[in-house]
Amino acid sequence: MQLFTGRFVVAAKQRQIGQRLSTAARRAETLATLARWLGGAPTPLTGADQSPAGLEARFGAMPGVYLDGAGARRTSVAGALELGRGQDALFIGDTGRLALLAQADGPTLLCMRL
């Protein structure tokens, strides 16, 4: 969680968001409001990136951790897009340079840092 929060969450909220995502009690609530605490310029997925095949073509079979209200599991970036449809969820690539934020009531956001 520290890798994600350190790269993508505004400094003032990094510790709080990290703690909430790490525990089941507040995770779902935190995922639902996470978009407002992202720093940088997350962009909604568009075009081919909106499909698992499109994401895999762009980023390869990037492994990482998928986190939703029920817990965490390992998957690929393409698998995370499929799992996250219609719910609040977060995928953090193992490199820490890419994250996807799926939103139940909005577009999936792509966060990248080089």
BELKA-V788938 format. One record per pair of residues at least 12 apart in sequence whose C-alpha atoms are under 7 Angstrom apart, sorted by sequence separation. I is the first residue (numbers start at 1). J is the second residue. D is the distance in whole Angstrom. If there is no record, write none. Layout:
BEGIN
I|J|D ; I|J|D
END
This chain:
BEGIN
63|75|6 ; 64|76|6 ; 89|101|6 ; 90|102|6 ; 99|111|5 ; 5|18|6 ; 63|76|4 ; 89|102|5 ; 98|111|6 ; 99|112|7 ; 62|76|5 ; 63|77|6 ; 66|80|6 ; 88|102|5 ; 89|103|7 ; 98|112|5 ; 61|76|6 ; 62|77|6 ; 87|102|7 ; 88|103|4 ; 97|112|6 ; 98|113|7 ; 2|18|6 ; 61|77|7 ; 87|103|6 ; 88|104|5 ; 97|113|5 ; 1|18|6 ; 85|102|7 ; 86|103|7 ; 87|104|4 ; 97|114|6 ; 84|102|6 ; 86|104|5 ; 68|88|7 ; 68|89|4 ; 56|78|6 ; 67|89|6 ; 68|90|6 ; 55|78|6 ; 67|90|5 ; 66|90|6 ; 67|91|6 ; 53|78|7 ; 66|91|4 ; 52|78|4 ; 65|91|6 ; 66|92|7 ; 10|37|6 ; 52|79|7 ; 64|91|7 ; 65|92|5 ; 9|37|6 ; 10|38|6 ; 64|92|5 ; 65|93|7 ; 9|38|4 ; 10|39|5 ; 52|81|6 ; 64|93|4 ; 8|38|6 ; 9|39|5 ; 52|82|6 ; 63|93|6 ; 64|94|5 ; 8|39|5 ; 62|93|7 ; 63|94|6 ; 28|68|7 ; 28|69|4 ; 27|69|6 ; 32|88|6 ; 31|88|6 ; 31|89|6 ; 44|107|6 ; 45|108|6 ; 44|108|6 ; 45|109|6 ; 44|109|4 ; 45|110|6 ; 43|109|5 ; 44|110|6 ; 42|109|6 ; 43|110|5 ; 42|110|5 ; 43|111|7 ; 42|111|5 ; 32|103|7 ; 4|92|7 ; 4|96|6 ; 3|96|6
END
